[in-house]
Amino acid sequence: MIIDGHAHASGDFLKPESIIDNLDKSGVDKVILVPGELESTKNYSLPNLARLFPSQNVVKVTNLLTKFVIGIAGTVKQISKGNEYVYNLTQKANGRVIQFIWITQQIENPIEYLNEKLAIWNFKGVKLHQCWEDYSVDSDFFNTIAEWTEKNSLPLFIHLYSDNDVKQLIKYKREHPGLKLIVAHLFGLEIFIEQNYKDENLYFDISTIQLTSTKRFMDAIKFVGTTNIIFGTDTPYGKDNLKRNIDRIRSLDISTKEKELILGENMRNLLKI
């Protein structure tokens, strides 16, 4: 089974028909979706910063731009409506869409919201994104959401903003090894390695080819093994992301079984599907 473990409900994945068509073309079984830009069919071209700086965490640079643009646009206010849109896609895309719910500080009573939507939508994970809002890992907001996901045995997918956030996250994770945590874009991999922190419930998302170099990808494999690496595309951020990211994994000098784990079996096992 191949599962795109990180994508947004916009661009190629805006409509049920385009979702099914794009997954079929690339031989992908399912996609995990969170909100994207509402009603946007646009797919974005990204410069291949990872190729230019293969040893660097280039997402630290793109984070600055993302935070600036999102702050001006005020797009975070659309996330609640976007969660509703993703749920509707799960009902229309013939079982091909898996929903992760995106939680922001704009949502009043987040625990009440999570409990209500879990009962109705049966979503499979929770997302946090520090570029879209200002909060730290040691904040009450983060702690509340992380505690809820651990209690409900759901994975927490987080896009981190800074090296300091990585250090705070490692501190939190040491105290909560049972939290199923997915770190987006290999962010802070070098700090995890430096502090020698890993556990069976810590996963690294390798999206996308323009932001995570093959060198850092292999460094992650050496550190946590292929059982804790998650395939993702971050669609619509990058053109032809499904094909390009799958081709990269298949070209790696690792076993077929290890490639299958990364492409979807790890996520299937994590979500128990």
N, C-alpha and C positions, 0 to 999 in steps of 0.2 A: 504494500500500500504506500502511495506517495501522498503526503499531506503538506501543502504550503502552510507553514505554521505562523505566518505573519504577513497580513495584507489588510488593505482598507477598502471599504465599500464605496469606491469611486473609480474613475477611469475604466479599465478593462473589467473591473468587478463591480460596476454600478448596477447593472440589470441582471436578472436571473438568466436570461438568454445568453448574454455575453459571458457570464460566469461559466456556464456549462460549456459553451463553445471553446473558451480559452483553456479550461481544464482538460477538455477532451483532446484538443490539439497537442497538448504537451504530455498526455498520458497521466495526468494528475487526478487522484481520486476525490480529494476534498481540500477545502481551503478554510483556514481560520480567519474570520473577518472581525474587524472593529470599525467604528465609524471613520469615514473619510470626509472630504468636502461634499456637502450635500448637493446632489443633482449635478455633480461635475463629471463629465466624460473625459476630462483631460488626463493624459499620461505624460509624465515629466521626464525630460532628458536630464541625466545627471553626469557631471564630469567624473571620470574614473580617477578619483583622488587616491584610492587604494593602490592603484598601479604606480602612481607618482611617488607615493610615500608608503611603501609596503610594510614598514616597521612601526608606523605611527597610528594612533587612534584618531583618525581624521574626523570622526563624529564629533569630537570636541569643537572642531571648527564649524561644522554644519549646524551644531546646536545653537551657536551664537546667532546665525541667520534665522533659523527656525523660530527661536524665541522672539526675535525682533519682529518678524513678519506676523506671527500669531498674535503678538501683543497689540499690534496696530489693527489687525483685522477683527480681533475679538471673536475668533472662530470657536473658542472653547465653549461659548454659550450654546453652540449647536450640538454638543456631544450627547446630551440626553435624547434629543430628537433623533440623532444618529443611531443611538442604541436601539431605538424603536424600529428604525429603518432596517438595521441588520437583522433583527428578529424576523421582520417580514420577509427578508430574503431567505431565511432558513425555511420558511414555509412554502416558498415558491421555486426553489432551486433543486428540487428532487433529491434532497438529502445530501447535497454536495457542500453546503455551507455549515460550518461550526461557528457558533457565536462565543466570542469573549466580550464581556461587558466593560466599557471604559468608564472609570469613576473619576470625577473631578470635584473640586471644592464648591463648584457651582450647584451641585446637587444637594439639596437640603436633606438632612437625616439620612446619610449614606447607608447606614446599616439597615434601616427600615426599607430603603429603596432596594438594596441588594437582596434582602429576604423576600420582598414582594416579587421582584423580577425573577429570582431563582425559581420560585414556586410556579410562575407562569411560563417563563421562557426556557427554563432548564439550561441556561448557558453553562459553558464548560471551563471558563477561566475569567480572570479579572486583569485589566490593564491599567497601568499608571504611566503618566508621561510628564517628566519634570520640565520639559521645554515649554509646555503649554500653560503651566501654572508655576508659581513660586511656592514651593514647600520643600522642606528637607526630610531626609530619611529619619531623622530623630524627632520629627514633628508628631503631634497627636493624630493628625490626619493620616499619615503613613501607618503609624502603629495600629490605628483602628482598622484600616483596610487589610493590613497584613495579618492581623490576628483573626479577622473574619475569614479570610481565604484559608488560613491554616486550619481553623476550626471546621470548615466545610470541606477540607481536603481537596481544594481547587488550586490550580497553579496561578501564581501571580506573575504577570509579565510586566517588566518595568523598563522604560527608556530613561536612563540616568543622564544627568546634566554635567557633572564635574567629577574630578578625581576625589574631591572631598566627600561627595555623595557615595562613591564606591567604598571608601574607607568606612563610612558610617554604615553602609549596607553590610559589609563584611562583619562588622561588630554586631549588628542585629542578627545576622544569619548564624553566627557562632552561638548566640543565645537561643535561636529558634531553628535548630537543624531540621525540624519536621516540616518547615515551610517549603512548599514546592515553588521554586523561584526560577524564572527564565529571564536572563539579562539580555536585553536587545543589543544587536550590532556588535557583539564581543566587547562592549564598552567596559573599560577598566580591566581587561584580561591581564595585562601586565601587573596590575596591583594585586589581583587574586593570586597570581603566580608568586610575586614577591612575598606576599604574606602567607603563601602556601595554604590557602584556604580553598577547600573543595569538600563536597559531601554528595551523597547519592541523590539528594533533592535539589542540587544546583545545576542548572542547564544554561547553555549559551546559544543564543540565536545568531546565525551567521549571515543574516540579510544585511546589505545586499552586495552584489559583486563590486559595485562602485565605491562601497564604503568599508568593506572588510577584505583585506588582501588575502590571497591564498597562503602567504607566509603566516599571517596571524591565525588563519583558519587551522593550519597544521600545528601551530603552537598550542591552540586550544585542544586539539585532538591529543597531543602529547601530554597535556596537563590533566584533562578530565576523562579522556578516552572517548571513543565514538558513541558510547551509550548515553552521553550527556550533551550531545550537540543536536540542535534543532534547525532544520531547513526552513528558510523563509525567503520571501521576495520583496516585501515592503511595497508591493504594487499599490498605487500607480507611480511610485517614485523610482523611475528608471524604466527605460524602454526594453521590451522583450525580456522582462525579468524572469519569467518562468523558464524559458528555454536556456537562457544564459546561465542561470544559477544551477539548473539541473545538469547541464553540460559540464560545468566546473566540478561538481561533485563526482560525476562519472569519470572524469579524467584524473582523479586523484590516485596516487599510488598506494591504495589501501584495498582490502578485500571486497568482494561483491557483497558479502554479508554486512560489512561495516558501512558500505554505501547505502544499503537498504535501511539500516538503522537510522542514519542521518536523514534520509529522504522522507521517512514517515513512520517507521516502526517505533522510534523513540517516542514520538508524539502520540501514536496510537496506544502505546503502553501507559504513558503518562495520563491520558484522558480515559483510559479503560474503555476504548471503543472497538 
